[in-house]
Amino acid sequence: MPKLKTHKGITSRFKLTARGKVVAGRPGRRHLLAHRRAKTMRKLRRQRALAPAQARVLRPFLS
């Protein structure tokens, strides 16, 4: 089976940690931010680790 090319759209949205987890930024940080609570904005700053099932699908496209 041939190697898969790295999918550039996936590499811009997801990153691999040193331990191999797939992390992604949180949605909801583009516009209409003035009415959001400070607590919400703090939580949106952090990245999230994907579920193992989602990570299994994306990992071949990242390497």
N, C-alpha and C positions, 0 to 999 in steps of 0.2 A: 504494500500500500504506500502511495507517495506521501511525502511530508506535507503538512498543512502550512500554508503561508500565514504569517501573523496578520490578523485582521486589524487594520489601523483604527477603525471606529471603536473597536473594543478596547484597544490599548489606551485610547484617550479617555475612556470612561471608567476603566477598572485597572487596579494595580495589584501585583502580587506582593505579599509581605515576605519577610525572610523565612517564615515558617511555612509558606506555601498557601496561606489563606488568600482569598480574593476579596478585596475591599473596594467600595464604591462611595462616591459622594452622595449626599442626600438630595432628593428633589425638593423644589420649592424655594430656591434662593435666587431667582432671576429678577422678578419684578413683584410689585404690590407688597413691598416689605414694610412700608411705613406703619401699617396698622398691626403688625405682628408684635407679640410680647417679647421682651428681652430674653426670657427663659426659652422661648421657642427658637429664637435666633441662635442662642448659645448651643442648643441641641442640634440645630441644623448644620453647625460648623463642623461637627465631628463626622468622620467617615463611618460607614457601617460595614460589617463583615457579612458577606453573602451566605445564604443557607448552603449546606453541603451539596444539595442536589443542583442548585444553580451554579455553584462553583465547578462542579464536575463537567457541566456543559460548556462553560466558558474557558476552562484551563487550556484545552488544546489550541485555542485561537490566540492565546497570550504568549505562547512560547515559539 
